[in-house]
Amino acid sequence: MAELESARHESHHRLRALGSTVLVFVASVLALLAVVAVWANSFIRDTDRYVATVAPLASNPDIQQAVTNRVTTAVLDQAQRCAEVTSRRGARRAEGAQPGFRQRVRRCC
C-alpha cells in the first residue's frame, strides 16, 4: 500500500514540476515581450525624435526630385485614366449606358 501512495505522490510531483517549468517559461517570454512593447511604444510616440530624423530629408534636393517625380507620375496617370473614361463615356452614350455607369465615371474623375 505504501508503494502505491509513494508512486502517486511521485507522479504528482513530476506534474507539478513540469507545470511550474512551463509557467516560468511562459512568464519569462511574456516579460520579455512586455519590455519590447514598452520600448517600442516609447520609441513610436517620440515625435520630436521622428521630426529631428526626417526634417533634414525635406531639404535634400534628391529627395525633393524623387517626390516630385512620383507625384507628377501619379497625377498624370489619373488624368490619363479620366481621359480614357471620358472618351468611353461618349461611346457608351451612343450605345446606351448601363445603369450605374455614370456614378462610376463621376467617382473616377
Residue frames relative to the residue before (quaternion, step in Angstrom):
aa qw qx qy qz dx dy dz
M 1.0000 0.0000 0.0000 0.0000 0.00 0.00 0.00
A 0.6454 0.5331 -0.3130 0.4487 3.55 0.99 -0.84
E 0.6256 0.5452 -0.3369 0.4448 3.55 1.10 -0.73
L 0.6427 0.5250 -0.3242 0.4542 3.60 0.98 -0.82
E 0.6704 0.4959 -0.3008 0.4628 3.57 0.93 -0.87
S 0.6594 0.4904 -0.3181 0.4729 3.58 0.96 -0.77
A 0.6216 0.5259 -0.3417 0.4693 3.62 1.09 -0.66
R 0.6438 0.5135 -0.3193 0.4688 3.61 1.01 -0.82
H 0.6656 0.4987 -0.3046 0.4642 3.57 0.94 -0.89
E 0.6387 0.5277 -0.3280 0.4540 3.58 1.04 -0.76
S 0.6624 0.4886 -0.3178 0.4707 3.62 0.96 -0.81
H 0.6261 0.5169 -0.3352 0.4780 3.61 1.07 -0.71
H 0.6359 0.5373 -0.3255 0.4484 3.55 1.02 -0.82
R 0.6519 0.5114 -0.3090 0.4669 3.57 0.98 -0.87
L 0.6580 0.5038 -0.3112 0.4652 3.59 0.95 -0.86
R 0.6472 0.5076 -0.3210 0.4694 3.59 0.97 -0.80
A 0.6526 0.5126 -0.3145 0.4610 3.57 0.94 -0.87
L 0.6615 0.4932 -0.3034 0.4766 3.56 0.96 -0.87
G 0.6592 0.5125 -0.3076 0.4563 3.59 0.92 -0.88
S 0.6696 0.4805 -0.3137 0.4716 3.59 0.95 -0.83
T 0.6239 0.5344 -0.3467 0.4528 3.59 1.01 -0.70
V 0.6593 0.5008 -0.3051 0.4707 3.55 0.92 -0.90
L 0.6735 0.4975 -0.3011 0.4564 3.60 0.90 -0.87
V 0.6339 0.5099 -0.3301 0.4787 3.60 1.02 -0.73
F 0.6420 0.5186 -0.3200 0.4654 3.58 0.98 -0.80
V 0.6643 0.4961 -0.2997 0.4721 3.61 0.88 -0.95
A 0.6533 0.5091 -0.3145 0.4638 3.59 0.95 -0.85
S 0.6404 0.5224 -0.3246 0.4601 3.60 1.01 -0.76
V 0.6587 0.4977 -0.3076 0.4730 3.57 0.93 -0.88
L 0.6672 0.4953 -0.3053 0.4652 3.60 0.92 -0.86
A 0.6322 0.5207 -0.3360 0.4652 3.60 1.01 -0.71
L 0.6410 0.5112 -0.3193 0.4753 3.58 1.00 -0.81
L 0.6632 0.4948 -0.3061 0.4708 3.59 0.92 -0.85
A 0.6260 0.5346 -0.3381 0.4562 3.59 1.03 -0.70
V 0.6432 0.5108 -0.3230 0.4702 3.59 0.96 -0.82
V 0.6587 0.4959 -0.3064 0.4757 3.60 0.91 -0.86
A 0.6552 0.5164 -0.3158 0.4520 3.61 0.95 -0.83
V 0.6530 0.4965 -0.3167 0.4762 3.60 0.96 -0.80
W 0.6442 0.5089 -0.3235 0.4704 3.59 0.95 -0.81
A 0.6734 0.4909 -0.3016 0.4632 3.61 0.86 -0.92
N 0.6377 0.5282 -0.3291 0.4539 3.58 0.98 -0.79
S 0.6856 0.4600 -0.2960 0.4804 3.59 0.88 -0.85
F 0.6390 0.5198 -0.3279 0.4626 3.60 1.04 -0.66
I 0.6894 0.4801 -0.2872 0.4601 3.60 0.88 -0.89
R 0.7139 0.4629 -0.2642 0.4542 3.59 0.94 -0.80
D 0.5572 0.5982 -0.4002 0.4142 3.60 1.22 -0.15
T 0.1303 -0.8400 0.5242 0.0514 3.59 0.20 1.30
D 0.5920 0.5734 -0.3768 0.4229 3.60 1.07 -0.58
R 0.6465 0.5051 -0.3144 0.4775 3.56 1.00 -0.81
Y 0.6390 0.5245 -0.3246 0.4596 3.59 1.00 -0.84
V 0.6728 0.4863 -0.3018 0.4689 3.58 0.86 -0.94
A 0.6463 0.5157 -0.3241 0.4597 3.58 0.97 -0.79
T 0.6719 0.4890 -0.2947 0.4717 3.58 1.09 -0.68
V 0.7649 0.4037 -0.1989 0.4609 3.59 0.88 -0.96
A 0.5462 0.6608 -0.3964 0.3284 3.61 1.07 -0.64
P 0.6695 0.4887 -0.3422 0.4426 3.67 0.79 -0.74
L 0.5800 0.5958 -0.3849 0.4007 3.61 1.12 -0.47
A 0.6274 0.5630 -0.3423 0.4149 3.60 1.05 -0.72
S 0.7147 0.4222 -0.2654 0.4905 3.60 1.10 -0.51
N 0.5047 0.6414 -0.4244 0.3921 3.60 1.27 0.02
P 0.4355 -0.7311 0.4576 0.2578 3.65 -0.59 1.10
D 0.6252 0.5382 -0.3522 0.4420 3.62 1.02 -0.69
I 0.6750 0.4752 -0.2948 0.4814 3.58 0.94 -0.84
Q 0.6116 0.5398 -0.3499 0.4606 3.59 1.02 -0.73
Q 0.6627 0.5001 -0.3016 0.4689 3.58 0.96 -0.86
A 0.6521 0.5114 -0.3204 0.4589 3.60 0.95 -0.82
V 0.6544 0.4934 -0.3160 0.4780 3.59 0.95 -0.81
T 0.6365 0.5295 -0.3241 0.4576 3.57 0.96 -0.85
N 0.6598 0.5088 -0.3094 0.4583 3.59 0.92 -0.87
R 0.6806 0.4874 -0.3024 0.4559 3.60 0.87 -0.88
V 0.6639 0.4918 -0.3127 0.4685 3.58 0.93 -0.84
T 0.6478 0.5152 -0.3215 0.4600 3.59 0.94 -0.85
T 0.6515 0.5110 -0.3146 0.4642 3.58 0.92 -0.86
A 0.6666 0.4993 -0.3101 0.4585 3.59 0.90 -0.86
V 0.6624 0.4988 -0.3096 0.4654 3.60 0.94 -0.85
L 0.6795 0.4841 -0.2986 0.4634 3.58 0.90 -0.86
D 0.6187 0.5308 -0.3435 0.4664 3.61 1.03 -0.69
Q 0.6620 0.4936 -0.3044 0.4748 3.58 0.95 -0.86
A 0.6432 0.5151 -0.3252 0.4639 3.59 0.98 -0.81
Q 0.6458 0.5111 -0.3190 0.4689 3.59 1.01 -0.79
R 0.6418 0.5112 -0.3305 0.4663 3.60 0.97 -0.78
C 0.6569 0.5035 -0.3184 0.4623 3.57 0.95 -0.84
A 0.6301 0.5206 -0.3376 0.4668 3.59 1.03 -0.73
E 0.6503 0.5066 -0.3171 0.4689 3.61 0.97 -0.81
V 0.6579 0.5015 -0.3124 0.4670 3.58 0.95 -0.86
T 0.6455 0.5214 -0.3213 0.4564 3.58 0.99 -0.83
S 0.6643 0.4850 -0.3153 0.4733 3.59 0.97 -0.79
R 0.6501 0.4948 -0.3181 0.4809 3.59 1.06 -0.69
R 0.5723 0.5951 -0.3785 0.4184 3.56 1.14 -0.64
G 0.6467 0.5151 -0.3184 0.4637 3.57 0.97 -0.84
A 0.6569 0.4958 -0.3134 0.4737 3.59 0.96 -0.81
R 0.6480 0.5142 -0.3198 0.4620 3.60 1.00 -0.76
R 0.6290 0.5323 -0.3465 0.4484 3.57 1.01 -0.74
A 0.6397 0.5211 -0.3298 0.4587 3.54 1.03 -0.75
E 0.7172 0.4294 -0.2451 0.4911 3.59 1.05 -0.78
G 0.5051 -0.5918 0.4563 0.4317 3.57 1.15 -0.56
A 0.3018 -0.8055 0.4864 0.1532 3.55 -0.19 1.30
Q 0.4970 -0.6316 0.5110 0.3047 3.52 -1.19 0.67
P 0.6039 -0.5585 0.4070 0.3971 3.60 -1.12 0.51
G 0.7990 0.2808 -0.2238 0.4824 3.55 -0.98 0.86
F 0.4673 0.6951 -0.4440 0.3184 3.60 1.23 -0.14
R 0.6607 0.5199 -0.3196 0.4371 3.57 0.91 -0.86
Q 0.6387 0.5194 -0.3403 0.4544 3.61 0.97 -0.73
R 0.6544 0.5012 -0.3217 0.4660 3.60 0.96 -0.77
V 0.6370 0.5201 -0.3270 0.4657 3.58 1.03 -0.76
R 0.6585 0.5166 -0.3207 0.4434 3.59 0.88 -0.87
R 0.6303 0.5295 -0.3423 0.4529 3.61 1.04 -0.67
C 0.6532 0.5327 -0.3139 0.4370 3.58 1.07 -0.70
C 0.8169 0.2592 -0.1105 0.5033 3.57 0.75 -0.99
